[in-house]
Amino acid sequence: MAALAFARMPTRRAGGIIAALSLPMMMPALIIGVSLICFFVRFLDLRLSLLTVTLGQLVIALPFVILIVYARMASFDRAVIDSARDLGASPWTAFLTVTLPIIRPTIVGAGLIALSVSLDDFVITFFTIGGGNTLPTLVWGMVRTSLDPTINAMATLLIALSIGSTVLALRLSRYRG
């Protein structure tokens, strides 16, 4: 929704906001992790948990999604929306029946990229997890203590999940190659 709003703004103003949103993509993960732990613990007085991990992952994944969807919306032909509105569709109906089907492949692709960025990021998860476990921290702990075949099985499942989600995304977006 943010990308849709930015696409409707004047280019100069949207460019400034998007540049500010892109800062987490350019900063080292260590700096983001330390900043997030200080922010959560000192300013918000939150206990480190899966909530803080989720918020930390949003900080790094959301800019990717917004930039990808914004790039698609920048070249979007608004005449199709105007046509739907002229034919009597409400703004919500025009969005659901015209805009969303056109940008669905972009949203699915952005979601897959956010998933891969989030799975790949260990440092921010490590700093914001507290006492719980996520898959990256579990694998890291297992590698530190011993080389267990369970790690290979988890890696195989992650590869299968990545390939499966890509195939599913291609089918959902009706990709024709």
Buried (B, 14 or more C-beta within 10 A) or exposed (E): EBBBEBBEEEEEEBEEBBEEBBEBEEEEBEEBBBBBBEBBBEEEEBEBBBEBBEBBBBBBBBBBBBBBBBEBBEEBEEEEBEEBBEEEBEEEEBBEEBBEEBBEBBBBBBBBBBBBBBBEBBBBBBBBBBEEEBEBBBBBEBEEEEEEEEBEEBEEEEEEEBEEBBEEBBEEBEEEE
